[in-house]
């Protein structure tokens, strides 16, 4: 029987994620692979949300709950809280998608919340009196603001907070810079506004200083208004851009400075590629990445890099088989389960599964149209993510760090990156993507105490498969007969 690698896959010490990270960081500890449970320097990994170290985990809607008047976000937040989800992500209204991405009778019957229909798109910028604007309304005036929008924004953030949910607000996207059919409906497209200063702007320049000082001023003034509107809220993170398509770090510096001017204490999510180039002085910054290459190549020196673990970019969740590492012999649910559990059990700080089953009229995530049924969406995925969220919620995260030196896993046809673990001085968590028969032996150092060992179901929140007390810290463990392994040890 071949021995599996017990060198854990480690996520970056920055709390990277599938979409981005959220909330005020808390110091945890990462300790080196010594033959001890004790070790080195503190690092930032998890988030201090309302006094508790928190991993932010959710299966949530496709980023349109705020800007779509028809979307009932109160019912949506109730459904997230019911599953102990702690994160939602939403664009603020500088980005919107075309009607063809939402119309069930159209070419792309996605029922997409980020494509509001029937004049239900609401943006921070006010509509003018000039007709023939995008998305069923008049053209925009990029120098004026819509107070109805800011009322909705404050209500959105307040209700999210009441349900224990952190709201990550995407200031700009960047996806529109790469796709003309999306740029066609953007408020900053000259055809969609009445402002002379926008006349020379195109999708290649809109997120650069080449857009002109007046356009950058309109963008940064919007940023200030949005940030000021939620100033003081303890459950908001500002995301600079969703993707770096068509954007420049110099322009991003202007946007970051606008955030800092409006609220110096607001934490900001930036692409990991910009960590070394942005002027982040005086700003609490979290890095995000959407691909293994981003995580490995762009992190500053001194940060842990994943070795062979891939963090998928799920913006286009219709093609997960190209984006996860366990797809060769498994169905899609298995692939996503292993990706998500592996990410969080290797030190990920947050996870957001973009779930197409949340739509207008189905704010509880119950839509069953083809796009939802064929992707990582709906109750099966929500239950799986809820199981992960419940497991992480029970860990002492302020003391945990990625490590597998406390366990030996052997047997089975393992991918070398299939063993993921966290540990503190007394608590140890493990996920093993199990293909074939395996054996697990504890190798816990520096403790004379006996241990409690609990195996959990990775698909059902809080479901215990087996429990054993008074286990020796060097014992061979009796494993559940089937399925991937989720293990918690306390000594």
C-alpha positions in Angstrom: 0.0 0.0 0.0 1.4 3.4 -1.1 1.9 6.0 1.5 0.1 9.3 1.0 1.8 12.6 1.3 1.3 14.0 4.8 2.7 17.4 3.9 -0.4 19.5 4.1 -1.5 21.7 1.3 -1.3 25.2 2.8 -3.4 28.0 1.7 -1.7 31.4 1.7 -1.3 33.0 5.0 -3.3 35.8 3.5 -7.0 34.7 3.7 -7.4 34.0 0.1 -10.7 32.6 -1.3 -12.8 31.6 -4.2 -14.2 35.0 -4.6 -12.7 37.2 -1.9 -12.3 37.6 1.9 -14.2 39.6 4.4 -14.1 41.4 7.8 -11.5 42.6 10.2 -8.5 40.3 10.4 -7.5 38.5 13.5 -4.0 37.2 14.3 -3.7 33.4 14.4 -0.5 31.5 14.4 1.3 29.5 11.7 4.0 27.3 13.1 6.7 25.4 11.2 6.9 21.7 10.6 8.9 20.9 13.7 8.4 17.8 15.7 6.3 19.6 18.1 2.9 21.2 18.4 4.6 24.5 19.2 6.3 27.0 16.9 6.8 30.3 15.4 5.4 33.7 14.4 1.8 35.0 14.4 0.2 35.7 11.0 -3.1 37.1 9.8 -5.5 34.4 8.6 -9.0 34.6 10.0 -11.4 37.4 10.8 -12.5 39.0 14.1 -16.2 39.4 13.4 -18.0 40.6 16.5 -15.4 39.4 18.9 -14.9 35.9 17.5 -12.4 34.5 15.1 -14.5 33.6 12.1 -14.1 31.8 8.8 -16.6 33.3 6.4 -18.4 30.6 4.4 -21.5 30.8 2.2 -23.4 29.5 -0.8 -25.0 32.7 -2.0 -26.6 34.5 -4.9 -24.9 35.8 -8.0 -23.9 39.3 -6.8 -27.1 41.1 -7.7 -29.2 41.3 -4.5 -28.4 44.9 -3.9 -29.0 46.4 -7.4 -32.0 44.3 -8.3 -35.2 46.0 -6.9 -37.1 42.8 -7.5 -34.8 40.7 -5.3 -36.1 40.2 -1.8 -32.9 40.4 0.2 -34.5 40.1 3.6 -35.9 36.6 2.7 -32.5 35.8 1.2 -30.7 36.7 4.5 -33.1 34.6 6.5 -32.2 31.6 4.3 -28.5 32.2 4.7 -28.7 32.5 8.5 -30.8 29.3 8.7 -27.7 27.5 7.3 -25.2 29.4 9.4 -23.8 31.1 6.4 -21.9 34.3 7.2 -21.1 35.9 3.9 -22.8 37.5 0.9 -21.2 39.3 -2.1 -22.8 42.0 -4.1 -21.8 44.6 -6.7 -22.7 48.2 -5.8 -24.2 49.2 -9.2 -21.3 50.3 -11.4 -21.6 46.9 -13.1 -24.7 45.2 -14.4 -25.4 42.4 -16.9 -27.6 42.4 -20.0 -31.2 41.2 -20.1 -30.3 38.2 -22.1 -28.6 36.8 -19.0 -31.9 36.8 -17.1 -34.8 36.3 -19.5 -36.0 32.7 -19.3 -37.1 32.9 -22.9 -33.8 34.4 -24.2 -30.6 32.9 -25.5 -29.1 32.5 -22.0 -32.0 31.5 -19.7 -30.0 32.1 -16.5 -32.5 34.0 -14.4 -29.6 36.0 -13.2 -30.0 38.4 -10.2 -27.2 40.5 -11.6 -29.3 41.2 -14.7 -32.4 43.0 -13.3 -35.4 43.1 -15.7 -38.3 45.4 -16.2 -36.6 48.6 -15.1 -35.6 47.1 -11.8 -31.8 48.0 -12.0 -30.8 50.6 -9.4 -27.4 52.3 -9.3 -25.8 54.8 -7.1 -25.8 57.2 -10.1 -29.1 58.9 -10.8 -31.1 58.6 -14.0 -31.4 61.8 -16.0 -34.5 63.0 -17.9 -33.0 61.9 -21.2 -34.6 58.7 -22.5 -33.0 55.6 -24.2 -30.7 54.5 -21.4 -29.8 50.9 -20.5 -31.8 48.4 -18.6 -35.2 49.9 -19.1 -34.7 53.5 -18.0 -33.3 56.9 -18.9 -29.7 57.7 -19.4 -27.5 58.2 -16.3 -25.9 61.4 -15.0 -22.6 60.4 -13.5 -22.5 63.6 -11.4 -25.7 63.0 -9.6 -26.7 60.3 -7.1 -29.9 58.3 -6.5 -31.0 58.6 -2.8 -33.4 55.7 -3.2 -30.3 53.5 -4.0 -28.5 54.7 -0.8 -31.6 53.9 1.3 -31.6 50.4 -0.2 -27.8 50.1 0.4 -28.2 51.0 4.1 -31.1 48.6 4.5 -29.2 45.8 2.8 -26.2 46.2 5.1 -28.3 46.6 8.2 -30.4 43.5 7.5 -27.3 41.5 6.6 -25.8 42.5 10.0 -28.9 41.5 11.9 -28.7 38.0 10.4 -25.0 37.7 11.3 -23.8 38.1 7.7 -20.8 40.0 6.3 -21.5 41.9 3.1 -18.7 42.2 0.6 -19.5 45.1 -1.7 -17.8 45.1 -5.1 -17.1 48.7 -6.2 -16.1 47.7 -9.7 -16.0 44.5 -11.7 -13.6 44.5 -14.7 -15.4 41.6 -16.4 -17.1 44.3 -18.5 -13.7 45.5 -19.8 -13.3 42.1 -21.4 -16.8 41.6 -22.9 -18.4 44.1 -25.2 -22.0 42.7 -24.7 -21.7 43.6 -21.0 -20.0 47.0 -21.6 -23.0 47.8 -23.8 -25.3 48.2 -20.7 -22.7 49.8 -18.3 -23.7 53.3 -17.0 -20.1 54.5 -17.8 -20.5 53.6 -21.5 -20.9 57.0 -23.2 -24.0 55.8 -25.0 -25.7 55.3 -21.5 -25.0 58.7 -19.9 -25.3 62.4 -20.6 -21.9 63.4 -19.5 -19.5 65.0 -22.0 -16.4 63.9 -20.1 -17.4 60.3 -20.8 -17.3 60.8 -24.6 -13.9 59.2 -25.2 -14.2 56.4 -22.7 -14.3 52.8 -23.8 -14.1 49.4 -22.1 -10.3 49.4 -22.6 -9.7 52.6 -20.7 -12.6 52.9 -18.2 -10.6 51.3 -15.4 -7.4 53.3 -16.1 -6.3 56.9 -15.7 -6.6 57.1 -19.5 -10.3 57.4 -19.0 -9.6 61.1 -18.1 -9.5 62.9 -14.8 -13.2 63.8 -14.9 -14.2 60.1 -15.3 -11.9 59.1 -12.5 -13.3 61.8 -10.4 -16.8 60.6 -11.1 -15.7 57.0 -10.1 -14.0 58.1 -6.9 -16.8 60.3 -5.8 -19.2 57.4 -6.2 -16.8 55.3 -4.1 -16.7 57.9 -1.4 -20.5 58.1 -1.3 -20.9 54.3 -1.1 -18.3 54.0 1.6 -19.7 56.9 3.7 -23.2 55.4 3.5 -22.2 52.4 5.4 -19.6 54.0 7.7 -19.7 52.5 11.1 -21.2 49.2 10.0 -19.2 46.3 11.4 -20.2 43.8 8.7 -18.9 45.4 5.5 -15.8 44.8 3.3 -15.1 46.8 0.2 -13.8 44.9 -2.8 -11.9 47.1 -5.3 -12.5 45.0 -8.4 -13.7 41.5 -9.1 -11.1 40.9 -11.7 -8.1 42.8 -13.0 -9.3 42.7 -16.7 -8.6 46.1 -18.2 -7.6 47.7 -14.9 -4.4 49.4 -13.9 -2.8 49.6 -10.4 -2.5 53.4 -10.8 -6.2 53.7 -11.2 -6.7 51.3 -8.3 -4.6 53.5 -6.2 -7.1 56.3 -6.8 -10.0 54.1 -5.9 -8.2 52.9 -2.7 -7.4 56.5 -1.7 -11.1 57.3 -2.1 -12.1 54.5 0.2 -9.5 55.6 2.7 -10.7 59.2 2.6 -14.3 58.2 3.3 -13.5 55.6 6.0 -9.9 55.1 7.1 -10.9 52.0 9.1 -12.7 50.1 6.3 -11.1 46.9 5.3 -10.5 46.5 1.5 -10.2 43.4 -0.7 -7.7 43.7 -3.5 -6.5 41.2 -6.1 -3.4 39.4 -4.9 -1.5 40.6 -8.0 -1.6 44.1 -6.7 -0.4 43.4 -3.2 3.1 44.6 -4.0 2.1 47.6 -6.1 -0.7 49.4 -4.4 -0.3 52.2 -1.9 -1.8 50.4 1.1 -0.4 52.7 3.8 -2.9 53.2 6.5 -5.4 50.7 5.0 -6.4 47.3 6.2 -6.1 45.2 3.1 -7.0 41.6 2.4 -5.8 39.8 -0.8 -8.0 37.6 -2.9 -7.2 35.2 -5.8 -9.2 33.0 -8.1 -6.6 30.7 -9.6 -3.6 28.7 -8.4 -1.3 30.7 -10.7 -2.4 33.9 -9.0 -1.9 32.5 -5.5 1.6 31.0 -6.3 3.1 33.7 -8.5 1.9 36.9 -7.1 2.2 36.6 -3.3 4.9 38.6 -1.6 8.0 36.8 -0.4 7.6 35.1 2.9 4.0 33.9 2.4 3.1 30.3 2.1 2.0 29.1 -1.3 -0.3 26.2 -2.2 1.8 23.5 -3.7 -0.6 21.7 -6.0 -4.0 22.7 -4.6 -6.1 24.7 -7.1 -8.5 27.5 -6.0 -11.1 27.6 -8.7 -12.5 30.7 -10.2 -16.2 30.0 -10.1 -17.4 33.1 -11.9 -18.3 30.8 -14.8 -19.5 28.0 -12.7 -20.8 26.1 -15.7 -17.4 24.6 -16.4 -16.1 23.3 -13.0 -14.5 20.2 -14.5 -11.7 22.4 -15.8 -11.2 24.2 -12.5 -10.9 21.6 -9.8 -8.4 18.9 -9.2 -10.6 15.9 -8.3 -12.7 15.6 -11.4 -11.2 12.7 -13.2 -13.3 10.0 -11.6 -15.9 11.9 -9.6 -19.2 13.7 -10.1 -19.4 17.4 -9.8 -20.7 17.5 -6.2 -17.8 15.3 -5.1 -15.4 17.6 -6.9 -16.7 20.8 -5.3 -17.0 19.1 -1.9 -13.3 18.2 -2.0 -12.3 21.5 -3.4 -14.1 23.5 -0.7 -13.2 21.3 2.3 -9.6 21.1 1.1 -9.4 24.9 0.8 -10.7 25.6 4.3 -8.8 22.8 5.9 -5.6 24.1 4.4 -6.0 27.5 6.0 -8.4 29.4 3.7 -10.0 32.4 5.4 -13.3 32.5 3.5 -15.3 30.7 0.8 -18.2 31.9 -1.4 -20.0 29.4 -3.6 -21.8 31.3 -6.3 -25.2 29.6 -6.3 -27.5 30.1 -9.3 -30.5 28.7 -7.4 -31.0 32.1 -5.7 -33.2 34.1 -8.0 -36.1 36.6 -7.9 -38.9 34.7 -6.4 -36.6 32.0 -5.2 -34.6 34.0 -2.6 -34.3 30.8 -0.4 -32.1 29.2 -3.1 -34.7 26.8 -4.5 -34.8 27.6 -8.2 -34.5 24.5 -10.4 -34.2 25.9 -13.9 -31.5 24.4 -16.1 -28.7 26.8 -15.1 -29.1 26.0 -11.4 -29.6 22.3 -11.9 -26.5 21.8 -14.1 -24.1 23.8 -11.9 -22.8 24.0 -8.3 -26.2 25.3 -7.1 -29.3 24.3 -5.1 -30.0 22.5 -1.9 -27.4 19.7 -2.3 -24.6 22.2 -2.6 -26.1 24.5 0.1 -26.3 21.5 2.5 -22.7 20.6 1.7 -21.4 24.1 2.3 -23.5 24.3 5.5 -21.7 21.2 6.8 -18.4 22.8 6.2 -19.5 26.1 7.8 -20.8 24.3 10.9 -17.6 22.3 11.2 -15.4 25.4 10.9 -17.6 27.3 13.4 -16.8 24.8 16.1 -13.0 25.2 15.8 -10.9 27.5 18.0 -9.7 29.4 14.9 -7.8 32.1 16.7 -5.3 29.4 17.7 -5.3 27.2 14.6 -2.9 27.0 11.7 -2.4 24.6 8.8 -0.4 21.4 9.7 -0.5 17.7 9.1 2.5 16.8 11.2 0.2 15.4 13.9 -1.2 12.6 11.7 0.0 9.8 9.3 -2.2 8.8 6.4 -1.4 5.8 4.3 -3.1 3.6 1.7 -5.4 4.3 -1.2 -4.8 5.9 -4.6 -4.3 9.3 -3.2 -3.6 12.5 -5.1 -0.6 13.9 -3.1 -2.7 17.0 -2.4 -5.6 15.0 -0.8 -4.7 15.5 2.9 -5.6 18.8 4.5 -5.2 19.6 8.2 -5.3 22.3 10.9 -4.1 22.2 14.4 -3.7 24.1 17.7 -2.1 22.9 20.8 -5.1 20.8 21.8 -7.4 20.6 18.7 -6.7 18.9 15.4 -8.9 18.9 12.3 -8.4 16.8 9.1 -10.0 16.3 5.7 -8.9 13.4 3.5 -10.3 12.9 0.0 -10.6 9.2 0.3 -10.2 7.0 -2.8 -9.8 3.4 -1.7 -8.9 2.0 1.7 -6.8 4.2 4.0 -5.4 4.1 7.5 -4.9 7.0 9.8 -2.5 7.0 12.8 -2.2 9.9 15.2 1.2 11.4 15.8 0.5 14.1 18.3 3.5 15.4 20.2 4.0 17.2 23.5 0.8 16.0 25.2 0.4 13.3 27.8 -3.4 13.6 27.6 -5.7 11.1 26.0 -7.9 12.4 23.1 -11.5 12.5 22.0 -11.9 11.6 18.3 -15.0 12.5 16.3 -15.7 11.7 12.6 -18.3 14.0 10.9 -20.4 13.6 7.7 -19.0 16.1 5.1 -22.5 16.4 3.6 -24.7 17.0 6.6 -24.2 19.8 9.1 -23.3 18.6 12.5 -23.9 14.9 11.8 -21.5 12.7 13.8 -20.6 9.4 12.2 -18.6 8.0 15.1 -17.1 9.1 18.4 -14.4 7.6 20.7 -13.0 8.9 24.0 -9.7 8.2 25.8 -7.8 7.6 22.6 -4.0 7.5 22.8 -2.3 10.4 20.9 -0.4 7.8 18.8 -3.3 5.4 18.1 -4.4 3.8 14.9 -8.0 5.1 14.3 -11.1 3.1 13.4 -12.5 4.8 10.3 -16.0 5.1 9.0 -16.5 2.6 6.2 -17.4 4.9 3.3 -16.8 8.4 1.9 -14.3 11.2 2.5 -13.0 11.7 6.0 -13.7 14.7 8.3 -12.0 14.2 11.6 -11.8 16.3 14.8 -9.4 15.4 17.6 -9.2 17.1 21.0 -6.5 16.2 23.5 
